[in-house]
Amino acid sequence: MEALYLLIPLSVVVVFIALWVYFTASDSGQFDDLVGPGLRVLQDDDTMAKPPTPGEPHP
């Protein structure tokens, strides 16, 4: 029973810290674009670079 005197306030503090971290991330724009990065992975970029001509410096 004595352990509850420690565990209940400790769990309340952990919940408030988790909420603070979530709302801080939300205010900073962390969750603004959830779809874009997933779609960017699926885009295939098969364009080949033009081979350098002789005498042209390589970038």
N, CA, C and O of each residue as an XYZ file, in Angstrom:
236
protein
N       0.826     -1.198      0.000
C       0.000      0.000      0.000
C       0.872      1.263      0.000
O       0.522      2.278     -0.602
N       2.006      1.172      0.686
C       2.871      2.348      0.768
C       3.477      2.690     -0.590
O       3.821      3.843     -0.851
N       3.605      1.683     -1.453
C       4.178      1.927     -2.782
C       3.272      2.805     -3.621
O       3.751      3.533     -4.491
N       1.948      2.752     -3.373
C       1.016      3.586     -4.130
C       1.233      5.072     -3.856
O       0.980      5.906     -4.725
N       1.696      5.405     -2.667
C       1.968      6.804     -2.346
C       3.086      7.378     -3.206
O       3.157      8.589     -3.417
N       3.937      6.527     -3.688
C       5.004      6.954     -4.583
C       4.608      6.792     -6.055
O       4.901      7.658     -6.880
N       3.946      5.687     -6.373
C       3.668      5.383     -7.775
C       2.596      6.279     -8.392
O       2.708      6.648     -9.561
N       1.585      6.628     -7.650
C       0.518      7.464     -8.220
C       1.032      8.871     -8.554
O       0.820      9.318     -9.681
N       1.691      9.588     -7.649
C       2.226     10.904     -8.052
C       3.278     10.801     -9.150
O       3.360     11.681    -10.007
N       4.083      9.742     -9.138
C       5.091      9.566    -10.163
C       4.448      9.346    -11.527
O       4.923      9.885    -12.527
N       3.379      8.568    -11.580
C       2.700      8.353    -12.858
C       2.008      9.619    -13.341
O       1.956      9.862    -14.547
N       1.484     10.417    -12.450
C       0.875     11.693    -12.851
C       1.937     12.620    -13.441
O       1.677     13.299    -14.434
N       3.113     12.658    -12.850
C       4.206     13.483    -13.366
C       4.640     12.988    -14.737
O       4.900     13.800    -15.624
N       4.727     11.679    -14.931
C       5.123     11.121    -16.221
C       4.089     11.461    -17.288
O       4.462     11.775    -18.419
N       2.805     11.408    -16.960
C       1.753     11.761    -17.915
C       1.858     13.225    -18.306
O       1.736     13.554    -19.486
N       2.081     14.107    -17.346
C       2.213     15.535    -17.663
C       3.454     15.808    -18.520
O       3.414     16.662    -19.406
N       4.536     15.105    -18.270
C       5.738     15.276    -19.098
C       5.469     14.794    -20.521
O       5.885     15.445    -21.479
N       4.775     13.657    -20.674
C       4.458     13.146    -22.002
C       3.538     14.117    -22.749
O       3.726     14.344    -23.945
N       2.567     14.679    -22.073
C       1.682     15.667    -22.706
C       2.450     16.915    -23.105
O       2.206     17.480    -24.171
N       3.373     17.350    -22.260
C       4.158     18.544    -22.573
C       5.023     18.298    -23.812
O       5.125     19.168    -24.676
N       5.649     17.113    -23.904
C       6.477     16.783    -25.067
C       5.621     16.732    -26.324
O       6.029     17.241    -27.368
N       4.436     16.124    -26.239
C       3.556     16.029    -27.402
C       3.117     17.405    -27.884
O       3.204     17.697    -29.076
N       2.650     18.246    -26.983
C       2.168     19.562    -27.399
C       3.304     20.477    -27.851
O       3.092     21.338    -28.705
N       4.491     20.310    -27.302
C       5.645     21.079    -27.783
C       5.990     20.676    -29.212
O       6.269     21.535    -30.047
N       5.972     19.384    -29.497
C       6.248     18.913    -30.850
C       5.152     19.365    -31.811
O       5.432     19.718    -32.956
N       3.922     19.355    -31.350
C       2.804     19.778    -32.195
C       2.882     21.268    -32.510
O       2.600     21.677    -33.636
N       3.257     22.069    -31.544
C       3.373     23.517    -31.772
C       4.538     23.857    -32.692
O       4.489     24.865    -33.397
N       5.577     23.039    -32.697
C       6.734     23.329    -33.539
C       6.548     22.846    -34.974
O       7.428     23.059    -35.808
N       5.416     22.195    -35.284
C       5.141     21.777    -36.644
C       5.629     20.383    -36.974
O       5.767     20.038    -38.148
N       5.891     19.577    -35.964
C       6.413     18.237    -36.182
C       5.430     17.354    -36.946
O       5.852     16.482    -37.706
N       4.133     17.563    -36.760
C       3.123     16.684    -37.339
C       2.361     17.344    -38.481
O       1.249     16.916    -38.793
N       2.922     18.371    -39.114
C       2.202     19.097    -40.153
C       1.990     18.273    -41.414
O       0.878     18.252    -41.942
N       2.998     17.609    -41.905
C       2.893     16.871    -43.159
C       3.207     15.402    -42.908
O       4.371     15.003    -42.879
N       2.159     14.600    -42.727
C       2.363     13.184    -42.463
C       2.356     12.354    -43.743
O       2.844     11.224    -43.739
N       1.816     12.887    -44.837
C       1.660     12.116    -46.065
C       2.840     12.328    -47.012
O       3.244     11.397    -47.710
N       3.391     13.525    -47.044
C       4.440     13.874    -47.996
C       5.664     12.979    -47.980
O       6.064     12.502    -49.042
N       6.286     12.725    -46.830
C       7.478     11.879    -46.827
C       7.197     10.454    -47.299
O       8.052      9.838    -47.936
N       6.020      9.925    -46.999
C       5.687      8.580    -47.461
C       5.516      8.515    -48.966
O       5.877      7.518    -49.592
N       4.967      9.570    -49.552
C       4.799      9.594    -51.001
C       6.114      9.880    -51.714
O       6.322      9.415    -52.835
N       6.995     10.634    -51.085
C       8.289     10.938    -51.692
C       9.136      9.686    -51.878
O       9.929      9.599    -52.816
N       8.966      8.716    -50.980
C       9.706      7.464    -51.095
C       9.261      6.704    -52.341
O      10.073      6.036    -52.981
N       7.981      6.801    -52.689
C       7.449      6.046    -53.809
C       7.768      6.667    -55.162
O       7.684      5.985    -56.184
N       8.131      7.941    -55.191
C       8.447      8.586    -56.459
C       9.777      8.052    -56.975
O      10.780      8.036    -56.260
N       9.763      7.622    -58.215
C      10.950      7.025    -58.809
C      11.617      8.049    -59.722
O      10.975      8.604    -60.614
N      12.874      8.291    -59.501
C      13.610      9.251    -60.311
C      14.626      8.478    -61.151
O      15.749      8.226    -60.715
N      14.208      8.105    -62.368
C      15.068      7.317    -63.241
C      15.802      8.155    -64.275
O      16.401      7.607    -65.201
N      15.765      9.465    -64.133
C      16.448     10.297    -65.116
C      17.947     10.101    -64.956
O      18.478     10.159    -63.847
N      18.605      9.875    -66.050
C      20.046      9.661    -66.030
C      20.736     10.986    -66.367
O      20.289     11.742    -67.230
N      21.792     11.228    -65.688
C      22.557     12.442    -65.964
C      23.278     12.287    -67.300
O      23.699     11.194    -67.681
N      23.404     13.398    -67.988
C      24.105     13.395    -69.272
C      25.584     13.111    -69.022
O      26.198     13.756    -68.172
N      26.161     12.160    -69.746
C      27.585     11.875    -69.529
C      28.424     13.094    -69.961
O      28.103     13.759    -70.945
N      29.492     13.372    -69.217
C      30.306     14.537    -69.576
C      31.003     14.343    -70.911
O      31.455     13.247    -71.242
N      31.081     15.420    -71.665
C      31.787     15.368    -72.935
C      33.290     15.443    -72.661
O      33.697     15.995    -71.639
N      34.109     14.907    -73.544
C      35.557     14.961    -73.327
C      36.028     16.407    -73.242
O      35.639     17.253    -74.046
N      36.861     16.666    -72.265
C      37.404     18.004    -72.087
C      36.573     18.850    -71.118
O      37.029     19.897    -70.659
N      35.364     18.400    -70.810
C      34.499     19.142    -69.880
C      34.835     18.688    -68.455
O      34.934     17.488    -68.198
N      35.011     19.637    -67.528
C      35.334     19.224    -66.161
C      34.152     18.497    -65.513
O      32.993     18.856    -65.717
N      34.471     17.485    -64.741
C      33.438     16.712    -64.046
C      32.998     17.485    -62.823
O      33.851     17.990    -62.093
N      31.675     17.605    -62.557
C      31.215     18.393    -61.387
C      31.530     17.761    -60.083
O      31.202     18.314    -59.034
